[in-house]
Structure formats: C-alpha cells, structure tokens
Amino acid sequence: MDIRSINATQKYSALREATQPAPTADDAVKFAGQVADDFSATLQKGDDASMAAMSGDADPHALVQALAQTELAVEAAVTVRNKVVEAYQEILRMPV
C-alpha cells in the first residue's frame, strides 16, 4: 500500500466535517425545542423528587441531586436570558 494514499485518506477523514452543509434555520428551531424539552424534563424530575420526598418515598440523596440539577438548569436559563436581553439592548443602542 502506498503511504501517500494512507495520508490522503487520513486528511480526508479529518476534514470531512468541514465539508458538511451549514446548519439551517430549521436545525436551530429543532435545537431550541430540544433544549426547552430538556429543561422542562429537568424541572419535572426535580418536582417529582420533591413530591416523593414529601410523601416519604424518596431517597434523600436522590432529592438533593434532583434539586441541584434543577438549580443548575434554572441558573443556566437565567444566564442565557440575561445574555439575550443584553444583546438586544446593545442592538437598540446602535446608530441607524
């Protein structure tokens, strides 16, 4: 086997992702929907763990873990919201 063909094959496989089509608006909408679904599922999991703990059916460690995940998800959502508002305000300050 020729070493040049192996080298060409390796370079092609390394650059293959660069030749993929750019994401479209539909991809962005699907991604945003998936993020929203994941966020909702995380909040629901925390809520379910809290309800189970109140009835005495849950492990305390599972409750703490679910609440920590919920807190992290809410903090991430608030951070994203703040960045979006900040970007919007920056656009409003631009001269026309």
WOFENUR-V384864 format. One line per field, one symbol per residue. burial: 1 if it has 24 or more other ideal C-beta (glycine too) atoms within 12 Angstrom, else 0. A space follows every 50 residues. Layout:
# WOFENUR-V384864
burial = ???
This chain:
# WOFENUR-V384864
burial = 00000000000000000000000000000000000000100110110010 0000000000001001101100100000000000000000000000
